[in-house]
Amino acid sequence: MNDAFELKAWRKAQRNTLIARRAAVPAPEHQAWSVAITALLVEGFPLLRTLSIGFYWPMQGEFDTRFAIRRFRDGGAVAALPVVVQKQAPLQFREWRPGVATSRGVFDLPVPEGTRVVVPQAVLMPPVGFDARGYRLGYGGGYFDRTLASITPQPLKIGVAFELSRIDTIHPQDYDIPMDFIVTEAGIHEVTQQGLKLLTTPEAAACAEALLQSRHPQGAYTSPPCYGHQFGEGGAT
């Protein structure tokens, strides 16, 4: 799909379908899936307790990251919410903690007021859809891709979604940036050149540490190798 107008129309239709599918999930299932994803994040990415984490405020039936963020903050992590500071520009992340003053931003989502700007070492992202190569279909603004492209070295990119958001391909373009991991209620998936690889939580923990070490060679991270080394800072090739 090389025609820009055709791609835009296709993605819009896919986006609408996936959002409607997610919104139709009964509350008990949504809660059960969310509990499973929270446990996988906490158990599979213990290193997030030592990092600055960009996360999102949930909307339109997205997985709610706040329960995992609370656990990571309890361990010492710094949490930060995205802020749209200008159209067609990267997002800014501002530190968030319970009780901090906020204002309404894009989509009426809370924006922290008066807190420091944070460059996240890990980002929890909410794909509307994700594909077999780890690419995410977002809401169409391109903010996350522009933001990730602006950060060096790359943060750990962790997509969190329900299995019903899985599609064959988003027809990725040069500007699309793949995730490093995708976590669903079915498990933690590493993004590899061969596709998504299901990991145990210990494998995920080791892989995430190795990937972080490869991007911060002067840091204090040491661990066994994992597939993430094959991708460098730009993600899958």
C-alpha positions in Angstrom: 0.0 0.0 0.0 2.2 2.9 -1.3 -0.5 5.5 -2.1 -0.6 8.0 0.8 -4.3 8.7 0.5 -5.2 5.1 0.3 -3.1 4.3 3.4 -4.6 7.2 5.3 -8.1 6.0 4.5 -7.3 2.4 5.3 -5.7 3.3 8.7 -8.7 5.5 9.6 -11.1 2.6 8.9 -9.0 0.2 10.9 -8.7 2.7 13.7 -12.5 3.1 13.9 -13.1 -0.7 13.8 -10.5 -1.4 16.5 -11.7 1.3 18.9 -15.3 0.1 18.5 -14.2 -3.4 19.2 -12.3 -2.4 22.3 -15.2 -0.3 23.5 -17.6 -3.3 23.2 -15.6 -5.4 25.6 -17.8 -6.3 28.7 -16.5 -4.7 31.9 -15.7 -8.1 33.6 -13.5 -9.1 30.7 -11.8 -5.7 30.5 -11.0 -5.9 34.2 -9.7 -9.5 34.0 -7.5 -8.6 31.0 -6.2 -5.5 32.7 -5.3 -7.3 35.9 -3.4 -9.9 33.8 -1.5 -7.2 31.9 -0.6 -5.3 35.1 0.8 -8.4 36.7 2.9 -9.1 33.5 4.3 -5.6 33.5 5.2 -5.7 37.2 6.7 -9.2 37.0 8.3 -8.9 33.6 9.8 -5.5 33.9 11.2 -5.1 37.4 13.9 -2.6 36.1 11.1 -0.1 35.5 11.2 0.6 39.3 14.6 2.3 38.7 13.7 4.4 35.6 11.8 7.4 34.5 8.6 6.2 32.8 6.4 7.9 30.3 2.9 6.6 30.5 -0.6 7.7 29.5 -4.0 8.5 31.0 -6.5 5.9 29.7 -9.3 6.8 27.3 -11.8 5.0 25.0 -11.4 1.6 26.7 -7.6 1.5 26.8 -5.7 -0.6 29.3 -5.2 1.5 32.4 -1.5 1.7 33.2 -2.0 3.6 36.5 -2.0 0.5 38.6 1.3 -0.7 37.3 2.7 2.8 37.6 1.8 2.9 41.2 3.8 -0.3 41.8 6.8 1.1 39.9 6.6 4.4 41.8 6.5 2.6 45.1 9.8 1.1 44.0 11.4 4.5 43.2 10.4 5.1 39.6 9.6 8.6 38.2 6.3 8.8 36.2 5.6 11.3 33.6 2.6 12.2 31.4 2.8 13.4 27.8 1.9 16.9 26.9 1.2 18.3 23.4 3.1 21.6 23.3 2.8 22.2 19.6 1.1 20.6 16.6 3.4 18.4 14.5 6.0 18.5 17.2 7.3 15.9 19.7 5.5 15.4 23.0 6.9 16.8 26.2 6.8 14.6 29.3 6.1 16.2 32.7 6.5 14.4 36.0 3.2 13.2 37.5 2.5 12.0 41.0 -0.7 11.6 43.0 -2.1 15.0 44.1 -0.1 17.1 41.6 -2.1 20.0 40.0 -3.3 19.3 36.5 -5.1 21.1 33.7 -7.0 19.7 30.8 -5.1 19.0 27.6 -5.8 17.3 24.3 -8.8 15.0 24.6 -9.4 16.5 28.0 -6.7 14.4 29.4 -4.8 15.7 32.5 -1.6 17.7 32.1 0.7 18.1 35.1 1.2 21.8 36.1 4.5 23.1 37.6 6.4 19.9 37.5 9.7 19.2 35.9 10.2 18.0 32.3 11.4 14.4 32.1 13.1 12.5 29.3 11.7 9.0 29.8 14.0 6.0 29.8 10.9 3.8 29.2 7.6 4.5 27.6 4.3 2.6 28.0 2.3 3.2 24.8 -1.3 2.5 24.0 -1.6 1.1 20.5 -5.1 1.2 18.9 -3.7 -1.7 16.9 -0.4 -3.6 16.7 1.0 -6.0 14.1 3.2 -9.0 13.8 6.3 -6.8 13.4 5.7 -4.8 16.4 4.4 -1.6 14.8 1.6 0.3 16.4 -1.4 2.0 14.9 -2.1 5.1 16.9 -4.8 7.8 16.8 -3.4 9.4 13.6 -1.6 12.4 15.0 1.9 10.9 14.8 3.0 12.3 18.2 4.5 9.2 19.6 6.5 8.4 16.5 7.9 12.0 16.4 8.6 11.9 20.1 10.5 8.6 19.9 12.5 9.7 16.9 13.6 12.8 18.9 15.0 10.8 21.9 18.6 9.5 22.0 19.3 6.9 23.1 15.9 5.3 22.6 13.8 4.5 25.6 12.4 1.0 26.2 9.2 1.0 24.1 6.5 -1.1 25.6 3.1 -1.3 23.9 0.2 -2.4 26.1 -3.0 -3.5 24.5 -5.6 -6.3 24.4 -5.3 -9.2 22.0 -8.3 -8.0 20.1 -6.1 -5.1 18.9 -3.8 -7.4 17.0 -3.9 -7.1 13.2 -1.7 -8.6 10.4 0.0 -5.4 9.5 -0.3 -1.6 9.8 1.5 -1.3 6.4 4.4 0.5 8.2 6.1 3.5 6.6 9.5 5.0 7.1 8.3 7.2 9.9 6.7 4.4 11.8 8.8 3.2 14.8 8.3 -0.3 16.1 8.0 -1.2 19.8 10.5 -3.3 21.7 7.8 -5.3 23.5 4.1 -5.7 23.3 2.2 -6.8 26.5 -1.3 -8.2 26.2 -3.4 -10.4 28.5 -1.8 -13.4 26.6 1.7 -12.6 27.6 4.8 -10.5 27.0 6.0 -10.5 23.3 9.4 -9.4 22.2 9.7 -7.8 18.8 12.2 -9.7 16.8 13.2 -9.8 13.1 11.2 -13.1 12.9 8.1 -11.5 14.4 6.6 -11.4 17.9 8.2 -13.9 20.3 6.3 -14.9 23.5 8.5 -14.7 26.6 8.3 -15.8 30.1 8.5 -13.1 32.7 12.1 -14.0 33.7 13.0 -13.9 30.0 11.4 -10.6 29.5 13.2 -9.1 32.6 16.6 -10.3 31.2 15.8 -9.1 27.7 14.7 -5.7 28.8 17.8 -5.2 30.9 20.1 -6.3 28.0 18.3 -3.9 25.6 18.7 -1.0 28.0 22.3 -1.9 28.5 22.9 -1.9 24.8 21.5 1.7 24.6 23.2 2.9 27.7 26.6 1.2 27.6 28.0 3.5 30.3 25.2 2.7 32.6 25.0 0.2 35.4 23.0 -2.4 33.5 24.4 -5.9 33.0 22.5 -8.9 31.8 22.4 -11.8 29.3 22.0 -11.0 25.6 18.5 -10.9 24.0 17.1 -10.4 20.5 16.7 -6.7 21.1 20.4 -6.2 20.3 19.6 -6.9 16.7 17.6 -3.7 16.3 19.8 -1.0 17.7 18.2 2.3 18.6 16.0 2.5 15.6 14.0 -0.7 16.2 13.4 -3.5 13.8 14.8 -3.5 10.3 
